[in-house]
Amino acid sequence: MATPEVAAANIRKKGSALGAAANALGAQVGIAIGKSLVTLTPSDTGAAKSNWQGSRVRPRTVKRTAYAVGEFSKTDSANEAAAIAQITSQFKARKKNQPLYITNGLHYIGRLEESYNEIKRKEPTPPARHKSGFFIIAVQEGKNVVRNTKLIRQALTNAGVTGFRIEIV
């Protein structure tokens, strides 16, 4: 039988592992949402995709020019790659319990969200996944990461917690 000191040390160690797993999961969810927002945002000049910005201290309000300026979506892949890299680097550097923010300060981003159905309904007819705006789709991507993750499940199991079910509402 373990002494109270050894038992307490084991509990602290398992709790720390669970906290680290939750922190890593938060970063993964943020990255998944960010990737989805960037890739699904309709774009012409690249500014809308480039202005999705990740941060850990406070929401970013600075408006930036496109990473790769172009017309008619010709620079989409370059702008997507740069914006996703910025979000990923911010969120991977997350410290314990640090908040994560994804912002887009362009004045017309809300209109793009609202008109997403019409934009995506041009020929050919888009798949059913475009029935709502890109923001709702991105949040669903984040929920899917939580549902499918093994981090929390493994940390709970390692901590001796059994018979649990993870639900996302």
N, C-alpha and C positions, 0 to 999 in steps of 0.2 A: 504494500500500500504506500502511495506517495505521501510525502509530508505536505503540510499545507503550503509551505514555501514553493515546493516543486509543482504542486497543482496550480498555484497562482501563476507561476512562471509559464506553465503550459497554456493556461487560459489567455495570458497576455500575448503569447506567441501566436496562438490561433486567431485571436482577435486582430492582431496586426496583419496577419495574412488575409483575413477577410476584408479589412480596410484597404489594403493594397489592391485586392481584386476589384473592389467597388470603385476605387479611383481609376484603375485601368479601364474598367467597363465604361465609366463616365466619359473618358477620353475617346474610346471606341465609338460610343453612341454619337458624340459630337462630331467626330470625323465622318461617320456615315451620313449624318444629317447634312453636314457641310458639302460633302461630295454630291449628294442628291440635289441640293439647292443650286449648286454651281452648274451641274450638267443639265438640269431641267429648265433653268432660267432661259427664256427666249432671248436671243441676242441678235443685234445687227452690227454694231460697232465694237462690241466686246466689253463695253463699260459695265453693263449690268452683271455679267458673269464675274468681271474683275473686282467689283465692289463688294462681293461676299468676303467678309473679313472675320477671322477668328481672333479672339483675345481672351486673356485670363484675368485681367485686372479690372477693366471696365469696358462697356461697349464702345466700339470705335465709331466715331462720327465723321471722320475725315473721308471726303470723297476723293477717289483716286481716278486717274485716267486708266484706260485699258492697258493691260500688260503689253499686249500686241495690238496696236491700233489697225483696224481694217474695216472694210465694208462688206455687207451682205454675208455675214457670218464666216468669212474666209479665215479668220484668225481664231475661231472658236476653240480649237484644240489647244492652241498655245495659251489662251486666256484661262481655259479650264484647268490645264496642268499647273499654271502658276498660282491660281486662286486656291486650288486643292492643296498644293504644297504649303502655302502660307497657313491655311487652316490646320493642316496636319502637324506642322512644326509647332504651332502654338499649343495645340491640344496634347501632343505627346510630351510636352514640357510641363504638363500640369502637376502641381504639387498637391499634397493631401488636402482634400476638401476645398480646393480652389474652384471658384465659379468659372464657367465657360460661357462665352458669348459668341454668337454669330450674328453679324449685322450687315446691312446693306443700306447705306445712307442716301442712295439716289432718290430723288423726289418722286420718280415715276415707278419705283419697284412695286408699290401697291397696285398700281394700274396694270402692270404686267401680270401680277398674281390674279387679279380679278378677270382679266381678259384671256387667261391661259387657255380656257376651253376653245375660244374662237381662234386663237393663234394656232393651236394644235389640230383644229378641225379642218384645216386646209387639206387639199388633196395630197396624198391619199388619206382616207379616214384613219385617225390615230387609234391605237389600241385602247381598250377599256381603261387602262391604268391612268389615262389622261382625263378622266371624268371629273376630277377636282383640280384645284390649283396646285402648283408645284410645292408650296409650303406644306400643305396637308400630306402630300406624297412623301416629302422629306421626313416629316415627323413619323410617318408610318415606317419608313426605313429605319429610323432610330429605335422604334418599338421592336422591329424584327431583330435587330442586333441583340437587344436584351433577351428576347424570347429564345434566341438561338445560341446565346453565349454559354460557354462551359466554365467561365471564370468564377462566377458566383456559386454555381452549383458545386464546383470542385472545392472552393474555399469552405463552403458550409459543410460539405462531406468531411473534409480534412479536420474541421473543428468539431466533428462528432455530431453534427446536426443531421438528422435523418427524417424521412417522411415529410419533406417540404414540397411545396409547389410554387413556382414563380408565375405570378399573373401580372399582366400589363393591361391597364384599362385606358 
